[in-house]
């Protein structure tokens, strides 16, 4: 999808405020829902993925199962709300030995602990690939996000940016608390 696109800075693949946030995504829903409710904490529309089984309710990008993202930016950032339920996501990458990590012998799982409320999950896919497989990250092929979470944005970047360096639309603004 993005293989022939110049990639630097930021490349967003999901933004909950867009007119069609799931335009390049496929949806699978069984005993659950994918909605765009207003989140009380940030007073803004978000994408909510909820299901009784995390394996059967998810979104995946790109929508075409034969296509790949072709994103070479090594940092994945997800702005996600902890709903205090099990939630998983998968990142399928290509390394310099053409070992696609989704194949069973090459799968690597990592537990993450999220704080209450909104979280920014930042993954250095280059470093992760080197540590887990001893190979070099080439590109991200696919991203899949399973129930149960709320999403504001998913993007890739060329490096980790401080809060001050982020463009305004990439920041998560929490409303001021009344005294």
C-alpha positions, 0 to 999 in steps of 0.5 A, a space after each residue: 500500500 505505502 511501499 512506493 510512498 516517500 516515508 518520513 516523519 509520521 504515517 497515520 493508518 487510523 485516526 478516529 476523527 476522520 470521515 472514514 477511519 476504517 477506509 483501509 481496514 477490514 472488520 470482523 465482528 462476532 458477538 461484539 461491535 465496532 462503533 464510534 462513540 464519544 469518549 467521556 475522558 477526552 470528549 471526542 469520538 473514538 473507535 471502540 472494538 468490543 467482543 466476548 472473544 478477542 480472536 473473533 472481533 478485530 480490525 486488520 490493515 490493509 483490508 485486502 488480505 493479499 496486500 501489504 502495508 510496506 511501511 518502513 518507518 520503524 516506530 509504531 505508536 498506538 493511542 489506546 484506552 484501557 477498558 480493563 478487559 483482555 485486548 491484543 494486537 498483532 504486527 506482522 513484519 518482514 525482516 532482512 532474512 524474509 522471516 515473516 513473524 506470523 509463521 508459528 516458529 517465528 512468532 514472538 509474544 510480549 505482555 504489556 501493562 497498560 495504565 488506567 485510562 488512555 495510553 500511548 503504546 510505543 514500539 521500536 520495531 527495529 530494536 524489537 526485531 533485532 532483540 527477538 530474532 537477531 535480524 534487521 527490520 525491513 517493513 511492516 506488512 500488516 497490523 491487526 487490533 483485536 477487542 477490547 479497546 478504544 482507539 484514537 490513532 495508530 501511526 508510524 514514525 521515523 523516531 520517537 517524538 517528544 510531546 512538544 514535537 508532535 503535530 497538534 492532531 497527534 496529541 491527546 488532549 484531556 479536558 481541564 478538570 474543574 476545581 
